[in-house]
Amino acid sequence: MQHGPGIRLDKWLWQARFFKTRGLAAKVAGAGKVRINGARTEKPAATVRPGDVLTFPQGNTVLVIRIRALGERRGPAPEARTLYEPVDTPAVSGAN
């Protein structure tokens, strides 16, 4: 179990501007479409912390990001981009 400051998953996704509303972020998380450090969660209230890796659908792609910081507000896009960094994932090769 991790200790230290944390924030609700749905609130962080909204503050980082991945979803237009917090309700939409909660809906996606509640549907089990978000993974925290590889573990599927169905709780919008799950706690996330800096260093956690999130995997979730965004449009037609699946994003894998690492949380760098917790937000204090839903600020402009340039501020939101400082809250996370993309994680390089190995390419999945098709069957031959």
N, CA, C and O of each residue as an XYZ file, in Angstrom:
384
protein
N       0.829     -1.178      0.000
C       0.000      0.000      0.000
C       0.880      1.251      0.000
O       1.796      1.375      0.813
N       0.592      2.176     -0.923
C       1.357      3.406     -0.992
C       0.846      4.404      0.031
O      -0.331      4.405      0.392
N       1.747      5.248      0.487
C       1.370      6.295      1.420
C       1.747      7.631      0.816
O       2.461      7.683     -0.186
N       1.281      8.696      1.407
C       1.579     10.028      0.903
C       0.350     10.654      0.290
O      -0.728     10.059      0.270
N       0.525     11.869     -0.213
C      -0.628     12.577     -0.764
C      -1.196     11.875     -1.985
O      -0.464     11.295     -2.787
N      -2.487     11.936     -2.108
C      -3.162     11.324     -3.245
C      -4.392     12.127     -3.607
O      -4.777     13.055     -2.897
N      -5.002     11.760     -4.718
C      -6.189     12.447     -5.206
C      -7.086     11.410     -5.874
O      -6.605     10.376     -6.337
N      -8.371     11.681     -5.924
C      -9.303     10.766     -6.594
C      -8.938     10.642     -8.069
O      -8.545     11.617     -8.709
N      -9.074      9.437     -8.593
C      -8.780      9.166     -9.997
C      -9.597     10.055    -10.927
O      -9.039     10.682    -11.828
N     -10.907     10.119    -10.720
C     -11.743     10.910    -11.623
C     -11.382     12.393    -11.580
O     -11.402     13.069    -12.608
N     -11.056     12.889    -10.409
C     -10.681     14.301    -10.282
C      -9.365     14.575    -11.005
O      -9.235     15.590    -11.690
N      -8.386     13.675    -10.858
C      -7.100     13.885    -11.520
C      -7.256     13.839    -13.045
O      -6.693     14.682    -13.744
N      -8.009     12.871    -13.565
C      -8.215     12.778    -15.016
C      -8.876     14.039    -15.561
O      -8.552     14.491    -16.659
N      -9.797     14.602    -14.797
C     -10.468     15.842    -15.196
C      -9.507     17.028    -15.127
O      -9.464     17.846    -16.047
N      -8.732     17.126    -14.033
C      -7.780     18.228    -13.898
C      -6.705     18.186    -14.976
O      -6.254     19.233    -15.441
N      -6.295     17.000    -15.374
C      -5.275     16.844    -16.413
C      -5.868     17.007    -17.809
O      -5.159     16.882    -18.808
N      -7.165     17.286    -17.877
C      -7.876     17.610    -19.111
C      -7.988     16.439    -20.088
O      -8.030     16.648    -21.300
N      -8.037     15.221    -19.575
C      -8.281     14.065    -20.436
C      -9.771     13.912    -20.716
O     -10.160     13.326    -21.726
N     -10.604     14.439    -19.821
C     -12.054     14.383    -19.984
C     -12.638     15.764    -19.750
O     -12.161     16.521    -18.905
N     -13.672     16.079    -20.505
C     -14.278     17.411    -20.452
C     -14.980     17.679    -19.127
O     -14.985     18.810    -18.639
N     -15.569     16.643    -18.549
C     -16.244     16.801    -17.258
C     -15.754     15.732    -16.287
O     -15.288     14.666    -16.690
N     -15.868     16.040    -15.014
C     -15.487     15.058    -14.002
C     -16.441     13.877    -14.033
O     -16.040     12.743    -13.767
N     -17.699     14.137    -14.357
C     -18.681     13.065    -14.462
C     -18.320     12.061    -15.542
O     -18.500     10.858    -15.355
N     -17.816     12.539    -16.661
C     -17.398     11.640    -17.739
C     -16.179     10.824    -17.311
O     -16.087      9.635    -17.619
N     -15.250     11.456    -16.606
C     -14.087     10.728    -16.089
C     -14.536      9.643    -15.116
O     -14.005      8.533    -15.134
N     -15.511      9.961    -14.270
C     -16.034      8.983    -13.312
C     -16.735      7.838    -14.030
O     -16.637      6.685    -13.611
N     -17.437      8.152    -15.105
C     -18.148      7.118    -15.869
C     -17.165      6.123    -16.490
O     -17.383      4.913    -16.427
N     -16.093      6.628    -17.086
C     -15.084      5.754    -17.705
C     -14.396      4.909    -16.637
O     -14.206      3.707    -16.819
N     -14.024      5.536    -15.526
C     -13.375      4.791    -14.442
C     -14.330      3.767    -13.837
O     -13.922      2.644    -13.539
N     -15.583      4.138    -13.654
C     -16.571      3.233    -13.074
C     -16.905      2.049    -13.959
O     -17.376      1.018    -13.480
N     -16.658      2.200    -15.262
C     -16.911      1.110    -16.207
C     -15.738      0.132    -16.276
O     -15.770     -0.824    -17.051
N     -14.708      0.368    -15.473
C     -13.562     -0.540    -15.454
C     -12.616     -0.358    -16.618
O     -11.873     -1.278    -16.959
N     -12.628      0.813    -17.237
C     -11.789      1.046    -18.412
C     -10.451      1.699    -18.080
O      -9.690      2.046    -18.983
N     -10.159      1.867    -16.792
C      -8.902      2.490    -16.378
C      -8.098      1.490    -15.566
O      -8.639      0.776    -14.722
N      -6.799      1.451    -15.833
C      -5.883      0.619    -15.045
C      -4.908      1.536    -14.313
O      -4.382      2.494    -14.880
N      -4.681      1.220    -13.050
C      -3.697      1.939    -12.245
C      -2.570      0.964    -11.964
O      -2.773     -0.044    -11.288
N      -1.390      1.253    -12.474
C      -0.229      0.368    -12.325
C      -0.557     -1.053    -12.777
O      -0.123     -2.025    -12.160
N      -1.324     -1.163    -13.857
C      -1.652     -2.454    -14.445
C      -2.866     -3.143    -13.853
O      -3.330     -4.142    -14.402
N      -3.393     -2.637    -12.748
C      -4.552     -3.257    -12.098
C      -5.821     -2.502    -12.483
O      -5.912     -1.287    -12.303
N      -6.793     -3.231    -13.011
C      -8.062     -2.625    -13.410
C      -8.808     -2.119    -12.180
O      -8.837     -2.777    -11.141
N      -9.403     -0.955    -12.313
C     -10.208     -0.411    -11.223
C     -11.586     -0.036    -11.744
O     -11.732      0.389    -12.890
N     -12.576     -0.192    -10.909
C     -13.941      0.216    -11.240
C     -14.402      1.300    -10.279
O     -15.598      1.566    -10.160
N     -13.453      1.923     -9.597
C     -13.791      2.930     -8.597
C     -13.281      4.303     -9.026
O     -12.072      4.534     -9.057
N     -14.188      5.208     -9.353
C     -13.758      6.574     -9.669
C     -13.044      7.234     -8.489
O     -12.256      8.160     -8.683
N     -13.312      6.767     -7.272
C     -12.699      7.342     -6.073
C     -11.360      6.698     -5.728
O     -10.789      7.005     -4.682
N     -10.845      5.810     -6.583
C      -9.539      5.202     -6.324
C      -8.498      6.310     -6.199
O      -8.554      7.302     -6.926
N      -7.556      6.146     -5.287
C      -6.539      7.165     -5.050
C      -5.347      6.955     -5.973
O      -4.827      5.846     -6.095
N      -4.922      8.040     -6.622
C      -3.720      8.009     -7.457
C      -2.697      8.972     -6.870
O      -3.043      9.955     -6.215
N      -1.426      8.663     -7.123
C      -0.315      9.437     -6.576
C       0.749      9.632     -7.650
O       0.766      8.904     -8.643
N       1.630     10.601     -7.463
C       2.737     10.754     -8.411
C       3.521      9.448     -8.530
O       3.804      8.786     -7.532
N       3.863      9.093     -9.758
C       4.575      7.846    -10.030
C       3.665      6.738    -10.521
O       4.139      5.783    -11.136
N       2.362      6.841    -10.264
C       1.418      5.833    -10.747
C       1.333      5.883    -12.270
O       1.434      6.952    -12.872
N       1.146      4.717    -12.884
C       0.976      4.621    -14.335
C      -0.489      4.316    -14.617
O      -1.042      3.347    -14.096
N      -1.112      5.148    -15.445
C      -2.514      4.972    -15.816
C      -2.610      4.532    -17.263
O      -1.877      5.024    -18.121
N      -3.516      3.604    -17.531
C      -3.809      3.144    -18.883
C      -5.312      3.279    -19.078
O      -6.097      2.750    -18.292
N      -5.711      3.997    -20.137
C      -7.139      4.212    -20.373
C      -7.377      4.589    -21.828
O      -6.478      5.095    -22.500
N      -8.605      4.338    -22.318
C      -8.923      4.688    -23.704
C      -9.163      6.188    -23.838
O      -9.737      6.827    -22.957
N      -8.710      6.726    -24.953
C      -8.958      8.133    -25.276
C      -9.227      8.192    -26.771
O      -8.300      8.132    -27.579
N     -10.481      8.307    -27.131
C     -10.837      8.266    -28.544
C     -10.580      6.875    -29.098
O     -11.064      5.885    -28.551
N      -9.819      6.800    -30.181
C      -9.506      5.515    -30.814
C      -8.169      4.945    -30.368
O      -7.701      3.964    -30.947
N      -7.545      5.531    -29.356
C      -6.252      5.055    -28.889
C      -6.323      4.701    -27.404
O      -7.274      5.054    -26.707
N      -5.313      4.009    -26.953
C      -5.171      3.709    -25.534
C      -3.944      4.474    -25.051
O      -2.844      4.294    -25.573
N      -4.138      5.317    -24.062
C      -3.040      6.112    -23.519
C      -2.416      5.410    -22.327
O      -3.106      4.791    -21.517
N      -1.094      5.516    -22.235
C      -0.357      5.033    -21.075
C       0.474      6.221    -20.601
O       1.369      6.687    -21.305
N       0.167      6.700    -19.408
C       0.842      7.885    -18.887
C       1.295      7.649    -17.451
O       0.743      6.809    -16.741
N       2.307      8.405    -17.038
C       2.788      8.361    -15.652
C       2.449      9.702    -15.008
O       2.717     10.760    -15.577
N       1.866      9.648    -13.834
C       1.514     10.866    -13.113
C       2.788     11.493    -12.553
O       3.545     10.844    -11.830
N       3.017     12.759    -12.895
C       4.178     13.500    -12.390
C       3.822     14.345    -11.176
O       4.633     14.522    -10.267
N       2.590     14.868    -11.172
C       2.179     15.759    -10.084
C       0.668     15.695     -9.911
O      -0.059     15.279    -10.812
N       0.213     16.113     -8.743
C      -1.217     16.216     -8.470
C      -1.633     17.656     -8.724
O      -0.931     18.589     -8.333
N      -2.753     17.833     -9.367
C      -3.214     19.182     -9.660
C      -3.941     19.801     -8.483
O      -4.481     19.102     -7.626
N      -3.944     21.117     -8.457
C      -4.711     21.839     -7.448
C      -5.992     22.394     -8.044
O      -6.922     22.757     -7.324
N      -6.029     22.456     -9.379
C      -7.191     23.000    -10.074
C      -7.183     22.491    -11.503
O      -6.209     21.887    -11.953
N      -8.273     22.737    -12.212
C      -8.319     22.435    -13.643
C      -7.870     23.704    -14.358
O      -8.666     24.611    -14.601
N      -6.608     23.751    -14.684
C      -6.041     24.934    -15.309
C      -6.006     24.807    -16.819
O      -6.600     23.892    -17.389
N      -5.304     25.734    -17.466
C      -5.180     25.685    -18.920
C      -4.380     24.461    -19.367
O      -3.665     23.845    -18.576
N      -4.514     24.123    -20.648
C      -3.865     22.926    -21.191
C      -2.358     22.884    -20.931
O      -1.853     21.830    -20.544
N      -1.612     23.981    -21.126
C      -0.166     23.902    -20.855
C       0.138     23.516    -19.404
O       1.095     22.787    -19.143
N      -0.666     23.998    -18.474
C      -0.485     23.634    -17.066
C      -0.839     22.165    -16.845
O      -0.156     21.463    -16.099
N      -1.901     21.706    -17.489
C      -2.336     20.316    -17.342
C      -1.274     19.348    -17.853
O      -1.098     18.273    -17.281
N      -0.567     19.711    -18.916
C       0.458     18.821    -19.479
C       1.636     18.603    -18.535
O       2.391     17.647    -18.710
N       1.805     19.460    -17.550
C       2.893     19.276    -16.586
C       2.552     18.220    -15.541
O       3.417     17.824    -14.759
N       1.300     17.760    -15.516
C       0.868     16.788    -14.511
C       1.215     15.353    -14.875
O       1.128     14.467    -14.025
N       1.608     15.102    -16.129
C       1.853     13.726    -16.571
C       2.921     13.683    -17.650
O       3.304     14.705    -18.221
N       3.393     12.460    -17.914
C       4.317     12.222    -19.019
C       3.907     10.924    -19.701
O       3.471      9.986    -19.035
N       4.043     10.861    -21.018
C       3.702      9.613    -21.709
C       4.716      8.523    -21.368
O       5.890      8.800    -21.120
N       4.247      7.301    -21.362
C       5.111      6.149    -21.102
C       5.298      5.417    -22.420
O       4.327      5.087    -23.100
N       6.541      5.168    -22.772
C       6.808      4.397    -23.988
C       6.430      2.954    -23.732
O       6.885      2.333    -22.772
N       5.590      2.433    -24.607
C       5.167      1.042    -24.479
C       5.725      0.257    -25.653
O       5.797      0.785    -26.762
N       6.120     -0.983    -25.439
C       6.628     -1.787    -26.551
C       5.526     -2.051    -27.565
O       4.371     -2.285    -27.205
N       5.896     -2.011    -28.815
C       4.927     -2.276    -29.880
C       4.492     -3.730    -29.824
O       5.295     -4.623    -29.557
N       3.231     -3.951    -30.075
C       2.692     -5.311    -30.109
C       2.751     -5.774    -31.553
O       2.131     -5.173    -32.431
N       3.491     -6.835    -31.797
C       3.605     -7.324    -33.170
C       2.493     -8.325    -33.449
O       2.074     -9.083    -32.574
N       2.036     -8.306    -34.677
C       0.964     -9.216    -35.079
C       1.471    -10.635    -35.254
O       2.675    -10.870    -35.356
N       0.551    -11.570    -35.288
C       0.912    -12.979    -35.495
C       1.367    -13.183    -36.931
O       0.801    -12.605    -37.858
N       2.363    -13.986    -37.105
C       2.881    -14.266    -38.452
C       2.208    -15.444    -39.060
O       2.522    -15.819    -40.190
